[in-house]
Amino acid sequence: MALSEDKKTLLVGECKWSDSEINEEKMLHEMTAKAHKLPFAANKEIMAVLFLKQSKHNVENVFFPEDVL
């Protein structure tokens, strides 16, 4: 979790380091829904991201090892 410098956006992320296939869109939706329930997330834009080992899908806000420094 990270808060933007202007304190308007909350980044929430999860890492899944597995060879099994997952539903990225469902996970991002669930993370966003959970984050909206946090008391300090009120009036903030939620940006959910996934860090995955691999994926066969092209989904926005999904990052792979080669994308991260």
CHARMM-style PDB file with segment names, atoms N, HN, CA, C and O in Angstrom:
ATOM      1  N   MET     1       0.842  -1.156   0.000  1.00  0.00      PROA
ATOM      2  CA  MET     1       0.000   0.000   0.000  1.00  0.00      PROA
ATOM      3  C   MET     1       0.895   1.229   0.000  1.00  0.00      PROA
ATOM      4  O   MET     1       1.940   1.258   0.649  1.00  0.00      PROA
ATOM      5  N   ALA     2       0.463   2.246  -0.742  1.00  0.00      PROA
ATOM      6  HN  ALA     2      -0.387   2.223  -1.270  1.00  0.00      PROA
ATOM      7  CA  ALA     2       1.195   3.508  -0.784  1.00  0.00      PROA
ATOM      8  C   ALA     2       0.207   4.636  -1.054  1.00  0.00      PROA
ATOM      9  O   ALA     2      -0.793   4.459  -1.750  1.00  0.00      PROA
ATOM     10  N   LEU     3       0.513   5.795  -0.489  1.00  0.00      PROA
ATOM     11  HN  LEU     3       1.325   5.939   0.077  1.00  0.00      PROA
ATOM     12  CA  LEU     3      -0.307   6.978  -0.673  1.00  0.00      PROA
ATOM     13  C   LEU     3       0.444   7.940  -1.583  1.00  0.00      PROA
ATOM     14  O   LEU     3       1.641   8.164  -1.400  1.00  0.00      PROA
ATOM     15  N   SER     4      -0.246   8.504  -2.556  1.00  0.00      PROA
ATOM     16  HN  SER     4      -1.217   8.322  -2.705  1.00  0.00      PROA
ATOM     17  CA  SER     4       0.397   9.442  -3.477  1.00  0.00      PROA
ATOM     18  C   SER     4       0.841  10.696  -2.729  1.00  0.00      PROA
ATOM     19  O   SER     4       0.342  10.991  -1.643  1.00  0.00      PROA
ATOM     20  N   GLU     5       1.773  11.421  -3.312  1.00  0.00      PROA
ATOM     21  HN  GLU     5       2.178  11.182  -4.194  1.00  0.00      PROA
ATOM     22  CA  GLU     5       2.277  12.631  -2.677  1.00  0.00      PROA
ATOM     23  C   GLU     5       1.187  13.662  -2.431  1.00  0.00      PROA
ATOM     24  O   GLU     5       1.226  14.383  -1.435  1.00  0.00      PROA
ATOM     25  N   ASP     6       0.219  13.735  -3.330  1.00  0.00      PROA
ATOM     26  HN  ASP     6       0.187  13.149  -4.139  1.00  0.00      PROA
ATOM     27  CA  ASP     6      -0.871  14.697  -3.143  1.00  0.00      PROA
ATOM     28  C   ASP     6      -1.982  14.146  -2.242  1.00  0.00      PROA
ATOM     29  O   ASP     6      -2.982  14.817  -1.991  1.00  0.00      PROA
ATOM     30  N   LYS     7      -1.789  12.915  -1.764  1.00  0.00      PROA
ATOM     31  HN  LYS     7      -0.976  12.369  -1.968  1.00  0.00      PROA
ATOM     32  CA  LYS     7      -2.710  12.249  -0.829  1.00  0.00      PROA
ATOM     33  C   LYS     7      -4.114  12.023  -1.396  1.00  0.00      PROA
ATOM     34  O   LYS     7      -5.080  11.895  -0.644  1.00  0.00      PROA
ATOM     35  N   LYS     8      -4.218  11.973  -2.724  1.00  0.00      PROA
ATOM     36  HN  LYS     8      -3.433  12.077  -3.335  1.00  0.00      PROA
ATOM     37  CA  LYS     8      -5.516  11.758  -3.362  1.00  0.00      PROA
ATOM     38  C   LYS     8      -5.708  10.334  -3.863  1.00  0.00      PROA
ATOM     39  O   LYS     8      -6.838   9.916  -4.115  1.00  0.00      PROA
ATOM     40  N   THR     9      -4.614   9.581  -4.011  1.00  0.00      PROA
ATOM     41  HN  THR     9      -3.696   9.922  -3.807  1.00  0.00      PROA
ATOM     42  CA  THR     9      -4.681   8.230  -4.573  1.00  0.00      PROA
ATOM     43  C   THR     9      -3.997   7.248  -3.640  1.00  0.00      PROA
ATOM     44  O   THR     9      -2.906   7.500  -3.129  1.00  0.00      PROA
ATOM     45  N   LEU    10      -4.666   6.122  -3.432  1.00  0.00      PROA
ATOM     46  HN  LEU    10      -5.552   5.917  -3.847  1.00  0.00      PROA
ATOM     47  CA  LEU    10      -4.120   5.043  -2.616  1.00  0.00      PROA
ATOM     48  C   LEU    10      -3.828   3.861  -3.525  1.00  0.00      PROA
ATOM     49  O   LEU    10      -4.734   3.325  -4.165  1.00  0.00      PROA
ATOM     50  N   LEU    11      -2.575   3.457  -3.583  1.00  0.00      PROA
ATOM     51  HN  LEU    11      -1.839   3.892  -3.064  1.00  0.00      PROA
ATOM     52  CA  LEU    11      -2.174   2.295  -4.373  1.00  0.00      PROA
ATOM     53  C   LEU    11      -2.220   1.072  -3.468  1.00  0.00      PROA
ATOM     54  O   LEU    11      -1.618   1.060  -2.395  1.00  0.00      PROA
ATOM     55  N   VAL    12      -2.937   0.048  -3.907  1.00  0.00      PROA
ATOM     56  HN  VAL    12      -3.427   0.058  -4.779  1.00  0.00      PROA
ATOM     57  CA  VAL    12      -2.966  -1.227  -3.188  1.00  0.00      PROA
ATOM     58  C   VAL    12      -2.489  -2.299  -4.156  1.00  0.00      PROA
ATOM     59  O   VAL    12      -2.904  -2.335  -5.315  1.00  0.00      PROA
ATOM     60  N   GLY    13      -1.625  -3.160  -3.676  1.00  0.00      PROA
ATOM     61  HN  GLY    13      -1.287  -3.130  -2.735  1.00  0.00      PROA
ATOM     62  CA  GLY    13      -1.068  -4.173  -4.544  1.00  0.00      PROA
ATOM     63  C   GLY    13      -0.978  -5.523  -3.871  1.00  0.00      PROA
ATOM     64  O   GLY    13      -0.983  -5.639  -2.646  1.00  0.00      PROA
ATOM     65  N   GLU    14      -0.895  -6.535  -4.707  1.00  0.00      PROA
ATOM     66  HN  GLU    14      -0.890  -6.440  -5.703  1.00  0.00      PROA
ATOM     67  CA  GLU    14      -0.768  -7.904  -4.223  1.00  0.00      PROA
ATOM     68  C   GLU    14       0.155  -8.658  -5.162  1.00  0.00      PROA
ATOM     69  O   GLU    14       0.127  -8.466  -6.378  1.00  0.00      PROA
ATOM     70  N   CYS    15       0.965  -9.512  -4.579  1.00  0.00      PROA
ATOM     71  HN  CYS    15       0.987  -9.668  -3.592  1.00  0.00      PROA
ATOM     72  CA  CYS    15       1.896 -10.330  -5.354  1.00  0.00      PROA
ATOM     73  C   CYS    15       1.419 -11.779  -5.344  1.00  0.00      PROA
ATOM     74  O   CYS    15       1.111 -12.334  -4.290  1.00  0.00      PROA
ATOM     75  N   LYS    16       1.362 -12.375  -6.514  1.00  0.00      PROA
ATOM     76  HN  LYS    16       1.613 -11.924  -7.371  1.00  0.00      PROA
ATOM     77  CA  LYS    16       1.008 -13.795  -6.665  1.00  0.00      PROA
ATOM     78  C   LYS    16       2.140 -14.454  -7.444  1.00  0.00      PROA
ATOM     79  O   LYS    16       2.271 -14.249  -8.650  1.00  0.00      PROA
ATOM     80  N   TRP    17       2.948 -15.239  -6.759  1.00  0.00      PROA
ATOM     81  HN  TRP    17       2.841 -15.406  -5.778  1.00  0.00      PROA
ATOM     82  CA  TRP    17       4.107 -15.865  -7.384  1.00  0.00      PROA
ATOM     83  C   TRP    17       3.829 -17.355  -7.545  1.00  0.00      PROA
ATOM     84  O   TRP    17       4.414 -18.199  -6.866  1.00  0.00      PROA
ATOM     85  N   SER    18       2.922 -17.646  -8.460  1.00  0.00      PROA
ATOM     86  HN  SER    18       2.446 -16.961  -9.012  1.00  0.00      PROA
ATOM     87  CA  SER    18       2.468 -19.015  -8.665  1.00  0.00      PROA
ATOM     88  C   SER    18       2.420 -19.321 -10.149  1.00  0.00      PROA
ATOM     89  O   SER    18       2.295 -18.420 -10.978  1.00  0.00      PROA
ATOM     90  N   ASP    19       2.519 -20.589 -10.474  1.00  0.00      PROA
ATOM     91  HN  ASP    19       2.621 -21.321  -9.801  1.00  0.00      PROA
ATOM     92  CA  ASP    19       2.400 -21.005 -11.859  1.00  0.00      PROA
ATOM     93  C   ASP    19       0.947 -21.278 -12.247  1.00  0.00      PROA
ATOM     94  O   ASP    19       0.641 -21.475 -13.423  1.00  0.00      PROA
ATOM     95  N   SER    20       0.058 -21.289 -11.260  1.00  0.00      PROA
ATOM     96  HN  SER    20       0.307 -21.129 -10.305  1.00  0.00      PROA
ATOM     97  CA  SER    20      -1.348 -21.544 -11.567  1.00  0.00      PROA
ATOM     98  C   SER    20      -2.005 -20.293 -12.137  1.00  0.00      PROA
ATOM     99  O   SER    20      -1.635 -19.172 -11.787  1.00  0.00      PROA
ATOM    100  N   GLU    21      -2.961 -20.490 -13.001  1.00  0.00      PROA
ATOM    101  HN  GLU    21      -3.261 -21.400 -13.285  1.00  0.00      PROA
ATOM    102  CA  GLU    21      -3.652 -19.383 -13.653  1.00  0.00      PROA
ATOM    103  C   GLU    21      -4.652 -18.761 -12.691  1.00  0.00      PROA
ATOM    104  O   GLU    21      -5.340 -19.465 -11.951  1.00  0.00      PROA
ATOM    105  N   ILE    22      -4.727 -17.429 -12.709  1.00  0.00      PROA
ATOM    106  HN  ILE    22      -4.169 -16.857 -13.310  1.00  0.00      PROA
ATOM    107  CA  ILE    22      -5.674 -16.714 -11.853  1.00  0.00      PROA
ATOM    108  C   ILE    22      -6.520 -15.782 -12.712  1.00  0.00      PROA
ATOM    109  O   ILE    22      -6.189 -15.503 -13.864  1.00  0.00      PROA
ATOM    110  N   ASN    23      -7.596 -15.315 -12.142  1.00  0.00      PROA
ATOM    111  HN  ASN    23      -7.866 -15.542 -11.206  1.00  0.00      PROA
ATOM    112  CA  ASN    23      -8.467 -14.352 -12.811  1.00  0.00      PROA
ATOM    113  C   ASN    23      -8.046 -12.955 -12.349  1.00  0.00      PROA
ATOM    114  O   ASN    23      -8.479 -12.482 -11.298  1.00  0.00      PROA
ATOM    115  N   GLU    24      -7.200 -12.306 -13.143  1.00  0.00      PROA
ATOM    116  HN  GLU    24      -6.848 -12.691 -13.996  1.00  0.00      PROA
ATOM    117  CA  GLU    24      -6.633 -11.018 -12.764  1.00  0.00      PROA
ATOM    118  C   GLU    24      -7.696  -9.944 -12.568  1.00  0.00      PROA
ATOM    119  O   GLU    24      -7.641  -9.185 -11.601  1.00  0.00      PROA
ATOM    120  N   GLU    25      -8.658  -9.876 -13.475  1.00  0.00      PROA
ATOM    121  HN  GLU    25      -8.703 -10.492 -14.261  1.00  0.00      PROA
ATOM    122  CA  GLU    25      -9.696  -8.854 -13.378  1.00  0.00      PROA
ATOM    123  C   GLU    25     -10.514  -9.011 -12.096  1.00  0.00      PROA
ATOM    124  O   GLU    25     -10.853  -8.021 -11.448  1.00  0.00      PROA
ATOM    125  N   LYS    26     -10.827 -10.240 -11.735  1.00  0.00      PROA
ATOM    126  HN  LYS    26     -10.551 -11.045 -12.261  1.00  0.00      PROA
ATOM    127  CA  LYS    26     -11.581 -10.503 -10.505  1.00  0.00      PROA
ATOM    128  C   LYS    26     -10.761 -10.087  -9.283  1.00  0.00      PROA
ATOM    129  O   LYS    26     -11.288  -9.464  -8.361  1.00  0.00      PROA
ATOM    130  N   MET    27      -9.485 -10.429  -9.278  1.00  0.00      PROA
ATOM    131  HN  MET    27      -9.057 -10.935 -10.027  1.00  0.00      PROA
ATOM    132  CA  MET    27      -8.624 -10.071  -8.142  1.00  0.00      PROA
ATOM    133  C   MET    27      -8.504  -8.557  -7.991  1.00  0.00      PROA
ATOM    134  O   MET    27      -8.568  -8.039  -6.876  1.00  0.00      PROA
ATOM    135  N   LEU    28      -8.332  -7.846  -9.103  1.00  0.00      PROA
ATOM    136  HN  LEU    28      -8.280  -8.267 -10.008  1.00  0.00      PROA
ATOM    137  CA  LEU    28      -8.225  -6.393  -9.042  1.00  0.00      PROA
ATOM    138  C   LEU    28      -9.524  -5.783  -8.515  1.00  0.00      PROA
ATOM    139  O   LEU    28      -9.497  -4.854  -7.707  1.00  0.00      PROA
ATOM    140  N   HSD    29     -10.651  -6.307  -8.973  1.00  0.00      PROA
ATOM    141  HN  HSD    29     -10.672  -7.062  -9.628  1.00  0.00      PROA
ATOM    142  CA  HSD    29     -11.948  -5.824  -8.502  1.00  0.00      PROA
ATOM    143  C   HSD    29     -12.117  -6.063  -6.998  1.00  0.00      PROA
ATOM    144  O   HSD    29     -12.566  -5.178  -6.271  1.00  0.00      PROA
ATOM    145  N   GLU    30     -11.757  -7.253  -6.542  1.00  0.00      PROA
ATOM    146  HN  GLU    30     -11.392  -7.973  -7.133  1.00  0.00      PROA
ATOM    147  CA  GLU    30     -11.879  -7.587  -5.115  1.00  0.00      PROA
ATOM    148  C   GLU    30     -10.969  -6.710  -4.257  1.00  0.00      PROA
ATOM    149  O   GLU    30     -11.374  -6.256  -3.187  1.00  0.00      PROA
ATOM    150  N   MET    31      -9.739  -6.472  -4.722  1.00  0.00      PROA
ATOM    151  HN  MET    31      -9.410  -6.841  -5.592  1.00  0.00      PROA
ATOM    152  CA  MET    31      -8.821  -5.610  -3.974  1.00  0.00      PROA
ATOM    153  C   MET    31      -9.374  -4.188  -3.864  1.00  0.00      PROA
ATOM    154  O   MET    31      -9.308  -3.567  -2.803  1.00  0.00      PROA
ATOM    155  N   THR    32      -9.913  -3.688  -4.962  1.00  0.00      PROA
ATOM    156  HN  THR    32      -9.966  -4.192  -5.824  1.00  0.00      PROA
ATOM    157  CA  THR    32     -10.476  -2.340  -4.960  1.00  0.00      PROA
ATOM    158  C   THR    32     -11.649  -2.253  -3.989  1.00  0.00      PROA
ATOM    159  O   THR    32     -11.756  -1.288  -3.232  1.00  0.00      PROA
ATOM    160  N   ALA    33     -12.527  -3.251  -4.005  1.00  0.00      PROA
ATOM    161  HN  ALA    33     -12.440  -4.035  -4.620  1.00  0.00      PROA
ATOM    162  CA  ALA    33     -13.684  -3.268  -3.101  1.00  0.00      PROA
ATOM    163  C   ALA    33     -13.232  -3.301  -1.644  1.00  0.00      PROA
ATOM    164  O   ALA    33     -13.785  -2.583  -0.811  1.00  0.00      PROA
ATOM    165  N   LYS    34     -12.235  -4.124  -1.327  1.00  0.00      PROA
ATOM    166  HN  LYS    34     -11.786  -4.707  -2.003  1.00  0.00      PROA
ATOM    167  CA  LYS    34     -11.720  -4.199   0.051  1.00  0.00      PROA
ATOM    168  C   LYS    34     -11.087  -2.874   0.464  1.00  0.00      PROA
ATOM    169  O   LYS    34     -11.293  -2.406   1.584  1.00  0.00      PROA
ATOM    170  N   ALA    35     -10.317  -2.272  -0.439  1.00  0.00      PROA
ATOM    171  HN  ALA    35     -10.150  -2.652  -1.349  1.00  0.00      PROA
ATOM    172  CA  ALA    35      -9.627  -1.020  -0.112  1.00  0.00      PROA
ATOM    173  C   ALA    35     -10.615   0.099   0.174  1.00  0.00      PROA
ATOM    174  O   ALA    35     -10.352   0.942   1.032  1.00  0.00      PROA
ATOM    175  N   HSD    36     -11.745   0.130  -0.522  1.00  0.00      PROA
ATOM    176  HN  HSD    36     -11.959  -0.555  -1.219  1.00  0.00      PROA
ATOM    177  CA  HSD    36     -12.751   1.170  -0.289  1.00  0.00      PROA
ATOM    178  C   HSD    36     -13.338   1.084   1.119  1.00  0.00      PROA
ATOM    179  O   HSD    36     -13.898   2.064   1.609  1.00  0.00      PROA
ATOM    180  N   LYS    37     -13.222  -0.055   1.770  1.00  0.00      PROA
ATOM    181  HN  LYS    37     -12.767  -0.852   1.372  1.00  0.00      PROA
ATOM    182  CA  LYS    37     -13.750  -0.231   3.125  1.00  0.00      PROA
ATOM    183  C   LYS    37     -12.786   0.273   4.197  1.00  0.00      PROA
ATOM    184  O   LYS    37     -13.166   0.386   5.363  1.00  0.00      PROA
ATOM    185  N   LEU    38     -11.545   0.577   3.817  1.00  0.00      PROA
ATOM    186  HN  LEU    38     -11.237   0.486   2.870  1.00  0.00      PROA
ATOM    187  CA  LEU    38     -10.573   1.068   4.793  1.00  0.00      PROA
ATOM    188  C   LEU    38     -10.939   2.477   5.234  1.00  0.00      PROA
ATOM    189  O   LEU    38     -11.269   3.319   4.399  1.00  0.00      PROA
ATOM    190  N   PRO    39     -10.886   2.743   6.534  1.00  0.00      PROA
ATOM    191  CA  PRO    39     -11.288   4.073   7.014  1.00  0.00      PROA
ATOM    192  C   PRO    39     -10.435   5.204   6.434  1.00  0.00      PROA
ATOM    193  O   PRO    39     -10.948   6.299   6.203  1.00  0.00      PROA
ATOM    194  N   PHE    40      -9.169   4.963   6.200  1.00  0.00      PROA
ATOM    195  HN  PHE    40      -8.753   4.073   6.387  1.00  0.00      PROA
ATOM    196  CA  PHE    40      -8.296   6.020   5.678  1.00  0.00      PROA
ATOM    197  C   PHE    40      -8.368   6.146   4.150  1.00  0.00      PROA
ATOM    198  O   PHE    40      -7.669   6.975   3.567  1.00  0.00      PROA
ATOM    199  N   ALA    41      -9.202   5.337   3.503  1.00  0.00      PROA
ATOM    200  HN  ALA    41      -9.770   4.663   3.977  1.00  0.00      PROA
ATOM    201  CA  ALA    41      -9.349   5.400   2.043  1.00  0.00      PROA
ATOM    202  C   ALA    41     -10.501   6.301   1.607  1.00  0.00      PROA
ATOM    203  O   ALA    41     -10.737   6.482   0.412  1.00  0.00      PROA
ATOM    204  N   ALA    42     -11.211   6.861   2.572  1.00  0.00      PROA
ATOM    205  HN  ALA    42     -11.020   6.714   3.542  1.00  0.00      PROA
ATOM    206  CA  ALA    42     -12.348   7.725   2.232  1.00  0.00      PROA
ATOM    207  C   ALA    42     -11.889   8.895   1.371  1.00  0.00      PROA
ATOM    208  O   ALA    42     -10.871   9.526   1.655  1.00  0.00      PROA
ATOM    209  N   ASN    43     -12.639   9.175   0.331  1.00  0.00      PROA
ATOM    210  HN  ASN    43     -13.467   8.663   0.100  1.00  0.00      PROA
ATOM    211  CA  ASN    43     -12.371  10.287  -0.586  1.00  0.00      PROA
ATOM    212  C   ASN    43     -11.059  10.148  -1.353  1.00  0.00      PROA
ATOM    213  O   ASN    43     -10.493  11.145  -1.803  1.00  0.00      PROA
ATOM    214  N   LYS    44     -10.581   8.929  -1.502  1.00  0.00      PROA
ATOM    215  HN  LYS    44     -11.041   8.120  -1.136  1.00  0.00      PROA
ATOM    216  CA  LYS    44      -9.351   8.701  -2.263  1.00  0.00      PROA
ATOM    217  C   LYS    44      -9.651   7.808  -3.468  1.00  0.00      PROA
ATOM    218  O   LYS    44     -10.505   6.923  -3.413  1.00  0.00      PROA
ATOM    219  N   GLU    45      -8.931   8.061  -4.548  1.00  0.00      PROA
ATOM    220  HN  GLU    45      -8.236   8.780  -4.593  1.00  0.00      PROA
ATOM    221  CA  GLU    45      -8.997   7.166  -5.698  1.00  0.00      PROA
ATOM    222  C   GLU    45      -8.187   5.923  -5.337  1.00  0.00      PROA
ATOM    223  O   GLU    45      -7.090   6.032  -4.788  1.00  0.00      PROA
ATOM    224  N   ILE    46      -8.715   4.763  -5.638  1.00  0.00      PROA
ATOM    225  HN  ILE    46      -9.605   4.674  -6.084  1.00  0.00      PROA
ATOM    226  CA  ILE    46      -8.022   3.504  -5.365  1.00  0.00      PROA
ATOM    227  C   ILE    46      -7.416   2.992  -6.665  1.00  0.00      PROA
ATOM    228  O   ILE    46      -8.107   2.875  -7.677  1.00  0.00      PROA
ATOM    229  N   MET    47      -6.127   2.688  -6.633  1.00  0.00      PROA
ATOM    230  HN  MET    47      -5.566   2.782  -5.811  1.00  0.00      PROA
ATOM    231  CA  MET    47      -5.452   2.084  -7.779  1.00  0.00      PROA
ATOM    232  C   MET    47      -4.947   0.707  -7.335  1.00  0.00      PROA
ATOM    233  O   MET    47      -4.007   0.607  -6.546  1.00  0.00      PROA
ATOM    234  N   ALA    48      -5.576  -0.339  -7.845  1.00  0.00      PROA
ATOM    235  HN  ALA    48      -6.340  -0.257  -8.485  1.00  0.00      PROA
ATOM    236  CA  ALA    48      -5.182  -1.705  -7.502  1.00  0.00      PROA
ATOM    237  C   ALA    48      -4.220  -2.229  -8.561  1.00  0.00      PROA
ATOM    238  O   ALA    48      -4.429  -2.033  -9.758  1.00  0.00      PROA
ATOM    239  N   VAL    49      -3.159  -2.901  -8.104  1.00  0.00      PROA
ATOM    240  HN  VAL    49      -2.989  -3.061  -7.132  1.00  0.00      PROA
ATOM    241  CA  VAL    49      -2.185  -3.487  -9.021  1.00  0.00      PROA
ATOM    242  C   VAL    49      -1.832  -4.900  -8.569  1.00  0.00      PROA
ATOM    243  O   VAL    49      -1.876  -5.223  -7.382  1.00  0.00      PROA
ATOM    244  N   LEU    50      -1.485  -5.720  -9.533  1.00  0.00      PROA
ATOM    245  HN  LEU    50      -1.449  -5.457 -10.498  1.00  0.00      PROA
ATOM    246  CA  LEU    50      -1.032  -7.081  -9.254  1.00  0.00      PROA
ATOM    247  C   LEU    50       0.395  -7.239  -9.760  1.00  0.00      PROA
ATOM    248  O   LEU    50       0.753  -6.731 -10.823  1.00  0.00      PROA
ATOM    249  N   PHE    51       1.194  -7.945  -8.989  1.00  0.00      PROA
ATOM    250  HN  PHE    51       0.904  -8.357  -8.126  1.00  0.00      PROA
ATOM    251  CA  PHE    51       2.544  -8.317  -9.394  1.00  0.00      PROA
ATOM    252  C   PHE    51       2.535  -9.834  -9.556  1.00  0.00      PROA
ATOM    253  O   PHE    51       2.396 -10.572  -8.581  1.00  0.00      PROA
ATOM    254  N   LEU    52       2.686 -10.289 -10.796  1.00  0.00      PROA
ATOM    255  HN  LEU    52       2.798  -9.689 -11.588  1.00  0.00      PROA
ATOM    256  CA  LEU    52       2.564 -11.713 -11.095  1.00  0.00      PROA
ATOM    257  C   LEU    52       3.843 -12.276 -11.696  1.00  0.00      PROA
ATOM    258  O   LEU    52       4.638 -11.566 -12.311  1.00  0.00      PROA
ATOM    259  N   LYS    53       4.008 -13.557 -11.498  1.00  0.00      PROA
ATOM    260  HN  LYS    53       3.362 -14.134 -10.999  1.00  0.00      PROA
ATOM    261  CA  LYS    53       5.134 -14.275 -12.108  1.00  0.00      PROA
ATOM    262  C   LYS    53       4.915 -14.401 -13.610  1.00  0.00      PROA
ATOM    263  O   LYS    53       5.845 -14.252 -14.404  1.00  0.00      PROA
ATOM    264  N   GLN    54       3.672 -14.676 -13.983  1.00  0.00      PROA
ATOM    265  HN  GLN    54       2.917 -14.797 -13.339  1.00  0.00      PROA
ATOM    266  CA  GLN    54       3.329 -14.854 -15.396  1.00  0.00      PROA
ATOM    267  C   GLN    54       1.828 -14.739 -15.577  1.00  0.00      PROA
ATOM    268  O   GLN    54       1.066 -14.840 -14.616  1.00  0.00      PROA
ATOM    269  N   SER    55       1.410 -14.527 -16.813  1.00  0.00      PROA
ATOM    270  HN  SER    55       2.029 -14.445 -17.594  1.00  0.00      PROA
ATOM    271  CA  SER    55      -0.006 -14.474 -17.145  1.00  0.00      PROA
ATOM    272  C   SER    55      -0.168 -14.666 -18.641  1.00  0.00      PROA
ATOM    273  O   SER    55       0.714 -14.313 -19.424  1.00  0.00      PROA
ATOM    274  N   LYS    56      -1.292 -15.223 -19.026  1.00  0.00      PROA
ATOM    275  HN  LYS    56      -2.009 -15.509 -18.390  1.00  0.00      PROA
ATOM    276  CA  LYS    56      -1.611 -15.394 -20.437  1.00  0.00      PROA
ATOM    277  C   LYS    56      -2.536 -14.280 -20.922  1.00  0.00      PROA
ATOM    278  O   LYS    56      -2.885 -14.233 -22.102  1.00  0.00      PROA
ATOM    279  N   HSD    57      -2.932 -13.386 -20.019  1.00  0.00      PROA
ATOM    280  HN  HSD    57      -2.647 -13.425 -19.061  1.00  0.00      PROA
ATOM    281  CA  HSD    57      -3.883 -12.329 -20.343  1.00  0.00      PROA
ATOM    282  C   HSD    57      -3.188 -10.979 -20.381  1.00  0.00      PROA
ATOM    283  O   HSD    57      -2.126 -10.792 -19.786  1.00  0.00      PROA
ATOM    284  N   ASN    58      -3.789 -10.060 -21.076  1.00  0.00      PROA
ATOM    285  HN  ASN    58      -4.651 -10.212 -21.559  1.00  0.00      PROA
ATOM    286  CA  ASN    58      -3.290  -8.698 -21.151  1.00  0.00      PROA
ATOM    287  C   ASN    58      -4.252  -7.810 -20.373  1.00  0.00      PROA
ATOM    288  O   ASN    58      -5.234  -7.313 -20.923  1.00  0.00      PROA
ATOM    289  N   VAL    59      -3.963  -7.616 -19.096  1.00  0.00      PROA
ATOM    290  HN  VAL    59      -3.164  -8.020 -18.650  1.00  0.00      PROA
ATOM    291  CA  VAL    59      -4.841  -6.864 -18.207  1.00  0.00      PROA
ATOM    292  C   VAL    59      -4.080  -5.646 -17.694  1.00  0.00      PROA
ATOM    293  O   VAL    59      -2.909  -5.737 -17.325  1.00  0.00      PROA
ATOM    294  N   GLU    60      -4.767  -4.507 -17.677  1.00  0.00      PROA
ATOM    295  HN  GLU    60      -5.718  -4.433 -17.977  1.00  0.00      PROA
ATOM    296  CA  GLU    60      -4.160  -3.279 -17.171  1.00  0.00      PROA
ATOM    297  C   GLU    60      -3.873  -3.405 -15.682  1.00  0.00      PROA
ATOM    298  O   GLU    60      -4.614  -4.073 -14.961  1.00  0.00      PROA
ATOM    299  N   ASN    61      -2.812  -2.772 -15.223  1.00  0.00      PROA
ATOM    300  HN  ASN    61      -2.211  -2.229 -15.809  1.00  0.00      PROA
ATOM    301  CA  ASN    61      -2.382  -2.751 -13.820  1.00  0.00      PROA
ATOM    302  C   ASN    61      -1.857  -4.100 -13.340  1.00  0.00      PROA
ATOM    303  O   ASN    61      -1.931  -4.411 -12.152  1.00  0.00      PROA
ATOM    304  N   VAL    62      -1.331  -4.890 -14.255  1.00  0.00      PROA
ATOM    305  HN  VAL    62      -1.271  -4.637 -15.220  1.00  0.00      PROA
ATOM    306  CA  VAL    62      -0.670  -6.150 -13.916  1.00  0.00      PROA
ATOM    307  C   VAL    62       0.784  -6.025 -14.342  1.00  0.00      PROA
ATOM    308  O   VAL    62       1.080  -5.674 -15.484  1.00  0.00      PROA
ATOM    309  N   PHE    63       1.687  -6.316 -13.413  1.00  0.00      PROA
ATOM    310  HN  PHE    63       1.446  -6.601 -12.485  1.00  0.00      PROA
ATOM    311  CA  PHE    63       3.118  -6.150 -13.658  1.00  0.00      PROA
ATOM    312  C   PHE    63       3.841  -7.485 -13.476  1.00  0.00      PROA
ATOM    313  O   PHE    63       3.431  -8.334 -12.686  1.00  0.00      PROA
ATOM    314  N   PHE    64       4.920  -7.640 -14.224  1.00  0.00      PROA
ATOM    315  HN  PHE    64       5.254  -6.949 -14.866  1.00  0.00      PROA
ATOM    316  CA  PHE    64       5.711  -8.870 -14.214  1.00  0.00      PROA
ATOM    317  C   PHE    64       7.140  -8.542 -13.786  1.00  0.00      PROA
ATOM    318  O   PHE    64       7.504  -7.368 -13.718  1.00  0.00      PROA
ATOM    319  N   PRO    65       7.955  -9.556 -13.496  1.00  0.00      PROA
ATOM    320  CA  PRO    65       9.320  -9.284 -13.024  1.00  0.00      PROA
ATOM    321  C   PRO    65      10.093  -8.305 -13.906  1.00  0.00      PROA
ATOM    322  O   PRO    65      10.815  -7.450 -13.393  1.00  0.00      PROA
ATOM    323  N   GLU    66       9.951  -8.418 -15.200  1.00  0.00      PROA
ATOM    324  HN  GLU    66       9.365  -9.112 -15.617  1.00  0.00      PROA
ATOM    325  CA  GLU    66      10.701  -7.545 -16.114  1.00  0.00      PROA
ATOM    326  C   GLU    66      10.203  -6.091 -16.077  1.00  0.00      PROA
ATOM    327  O   GLU    66      10.883  -5.193 -16.574  1.00  0.00      PROA
ATOM    328  N   ASP    67       9.026  -5.858 -15.493  1.00  0.00      PROA
ATOM    329  HN  ASP    67       8.473  -6.587 -15.089  1.00  0.00      PROA
ATOM    330  CA  ASP    67       8.465  -4.507 -15.397  1.00  0.00      PROA
ATOM    331  C   ASP    67       8.939  -3.767 -14.155  1.00  0.00      PROA
ATOM    332  O   ASP    67       8.796  -2.548 -14.065  1.00  0.00      PROA
ATOM    333  N   VAL    68       9.501  -4.495 -13.200  1.00  0.00      PROA
ATOM    334  HN  VAL    68       9.617  -5.485 -13.273  1.00  0.00      PROA
ATOM    335  CA  VAL    68       9.844  -3.919 -11.904  1.00  0.00      PROA
ATOM    336  C   VAL    68      11.363  -3.828 -11.776  1.00  0.00      PROA
ATOM    337  O   VAL    68      12.089  -4.760 -12.121  1.00  0.00      PROA
ATOM    338  N   LEU    69      11.817  -2.701 -11.280  1.00  0.00      PROA
ATOM    339  HN  LEU    69      11.227  -1.944 -11.000  1.00  0.00      PROA
ATOM    340  CA  LEU    69      13.264  -2.524 -11.055  1.00  0.00      PROA
ATOM    341  C   LEU    69      13.698  -3.294  -9.851  1.00  0.00      PROA
ATOM    342  OT1 LEU    69      14.876  -3.274  -9.497  1.00  0.00      PROA
TER     343      LEU     69
END
